[in-house]
Amino acid sequence: MTPYESPKGRRAYRRLECNPTLKIIETLLLICFFSGMVLYFYPHVISIMHSLACQALRLGSGESIGIITIPTKCLWKEIESIHIEEVETNELYAFVIALFSFFVAWIIPKVKMAKGLSMWIATIAILTFVSSAFFAIIPAKFPYTIGNFTEFYLHAEIFIWVTIPIFLSLCLAPVPTSMVSKTLLIAFTIAYSIVLGICRYALFIYVLIHIHFLFMPVLFFIFGPLLDIYAIISLYALYVSAYSKKIKEGFSI
């Protein structure tokens, strides 16, 4: 048996033939095309996000909220971010939320549930406790504003959209599937991330204004761009898993 022959019944020893030069060219084409498209169209996407967020702000409040649109530089283009003139604060509300989140963080390890879910809930509770306790004690020195949140969120989303083609193209380079299927996967992942980012941005703005802006850390670190990373990894895993099943069955995609 030569070093490149597969022992009977052992799929781990299979060698998948591919042309390294073609793979490099294919990867570079995918990166250049999709990243270039994102860099060209992202101001238009941000404009849609801005419009929907403004509509979300006015739900239930009419024109009572003073919305300020401030242009900010992202890469070499200007985008619009939302700033609010004035938001009502409530230290008592923050104190109650701090007590409740502290109780949740303390009790959740004692509850029988999946470890991953327990850690997720505990992380949310701890972030909420730190944010609300800080706001309840020294609200004047709360380190973030809604304007800071919107700017940072938009910059993070644009960075993720630009890097999706780079990450997926490099990860898919060793996978001997057709360029068409890789193109569809990257296009679907970018579209999914953009739609998720637009809807989430409007929802976040609504929560921060109509509930309280002390939830900014939880919204950003738990439900923000981290969800995009989960989605990217999950879609890549599903793609590779589907291909491995096709190999097992003797087909290709």
N, C-alpha and C positions, 0 to 999 in steps of 0.2 A: 504493500500500500504506500503510495507516494504521499508527501506532506500535504498535498492539496486535495486528496480524495477524502470523501466523507464517509466515516464509518457508518455501517448500516443502522438506520434508526436514530442517528445522532444529528439533529438539525444544527446544533451549535458549531459544527465543524464545516458547514457549508461556506463556500467562497463565492460571493456575488461579483461577477465581472463588470467592470465599468471603465470608461475612458477618462482618466484624471483631467486631461486638458478640456474635454467637453464639459465635465462637471464644474470646473472653474469658470468657464465662459458662461455656462447656464446660471451659476450662482451670481456672478457679477451682473448679468442682464436682469435678473429678478430684483436684485438690490437697487440697481440704478433706476429701473422703471418704476417700481412701487414707491421708493423713497422720494424720487423726483415728483411723482404725482402728489404725494402727501405735502411736500414742500410747496408745491404750486397752489394747491387747493385749500390748505388749512385755514387761510383767512376767511374764506367763504363758509367753512364749517363753523368756525368760531362765531361768525355773524349770525348763523342760525341758532347756535347755543345762546347767544346774547338775547335774541328776540324771544325765544321760548322762556328764558329765565325771567325776563321783564314781565311777560304775561303771567308767569307763576307768582311773581311778587304782588301783582295787583289782584290776584284771586282773594276775595273776601276782604280786601282793604281799599278797593277803588284806587283813587289817586292820592290817598293819604300818605303814602310812603314816598319820600323824596329820593328818586333814583338818579344817581350821577354816573354818567358814562365817561370813563377815563381811558384814553388811548395808552397802551403800554407796548414796549418793544419786545418782540419775541423773534429770535434769530435776526433776520434783516427786514422783517415786515412788522407793521403796527397791527395790533388787535385791540378789541374793546373789552374792558373789564368793568364789572359792576361795583360801584361804591354807594353806600347808603348814607344819607345826610344824618339821620338820627334814628337810633333804635332804643326802644324802652328797655330799661334794665330793672332787675328785681333780685336783690340780694337774698331775700327770704326764700324765693323759689330755688335759687342756687344752693342754699344751705340744705333745703329739703332733699334736693337731688343728690347732694353729697352724702347725706346720711343713708339714703336708700341704696346708692351705688356701693357704699362701704359695706352695707349689710349683704348685698348680693355677692360682692367679692369674698366676703367672709364665709357665707353659707354655701356657695356653689361647690367648693371642693368636697363638702360633706354629702352632697346629693349624688345618688347613683345614676350616672349617665355616661355616655361615650366620652372618653378622655379628651378627644379633639374638640367636641362641642363644649365640654366643661372649660377647657382652656380659652376657647373663643369667647364665651360669655364672661369669664373672669377678666380677660383683657379689656373687653368693652367696659366692664364695671370699674376697673382700675383707672382707665383713661378718663372716664366720666367723673370719677371721684376727684382726681387731681385737678381737672379743669374747673369743676364746680366749686371745690373747696378754695382754690385760688381766687376765683371770682367772688365768692362769698366774703372772703377776708379782705382782699385788696382789689376791688373791682376797677379802680382807676388805673391800676398798673397791669390790667389784663394784657398779655403781650401781643395778641393778634386782633385784627379787625376783619370785618367781612371783606373789605377791599383786599387785604393781604391774602385771605383765603382764596378769593376768586382768581387773583393773579397767579398764585402758586399752583392752583388746580389746573388752570388753562395751560401753563407752561409744562406741567407734568404730563398732561394728556397729549400735547403736541409731541413731546419727547417720546412717549410710548408709541404713537402712530408712526413716527419716523423710524424707530428702532425695530418695529415688528418685522418688516421685510428683511432687515439685517439678521436678526436673531433666527427667524424661521428659515431663511435661505441657507445660512451656514449649518443649521441643524439638519436640514433636509438634504444637504449636499451628498452625504454618504448613502442616502437611501435611493436605491435604483428604481425610482418610479418615473413616470413621464413628466415632462415639464408642464404639460397642461394641468395635470392634477395638482402639482405644486403651486402653479399660478392660481388655481381656483381656491386652494387652501389659504394662501396668503391674502387674496382678495376678500374672501369671506371673513377672515380674522380681522382685517382692518375695518371692514364694514361693520362687523359686530362691535368692535371697540368704539367706533365713532358713534353708532346709534346708542350704545350703552352710555357713553360719555355725555351725549347731548341730554338724554332723559335724566340721567343722574344729576347733572349740573342744575337743571331746573328744579328737581326735587330738593337738592341740597339748599339752594337759595330759599325755597319756600320754608324749609325746616328752620333755617337760621333766623329768618325774619319773623315767622309766625309762631315759633315755639321758643327757641332761645339760641343765641350764638355760642353758648358755652359748649355745645356739642360739636364744635369744629374739629377737635382732635379725633373724635370717634368717626365722624363722617369721612375725614381724609385718610386716616391710617387704617381703618377697618373696611369701610365701604367705598373708598376712593380708588386710586390707580392700582392698588393691590389686587382688586378684583379683575382688572385687565390682565395682570400677570397670571392669575389663576386660569383665566379663560384661554390665554395664549398657550400655556403649558398643557391644559386639558385637550385643546383641539389638536395640538401636535401629537400628544399621546394617543388620541383616538385614531389619527391618521396612520401612525406607525403600527398601531395594533391591528388596524384593518389590513395593512399591507402584509404584516407577518402571517395573518390568517390566510391571505391569498397565496402566499408562498407555500404554506403548509398544504393547501389544496391543489397546488401546481398551476396556479393562474398568476397573472400580473395585472397591475393597474397603471 
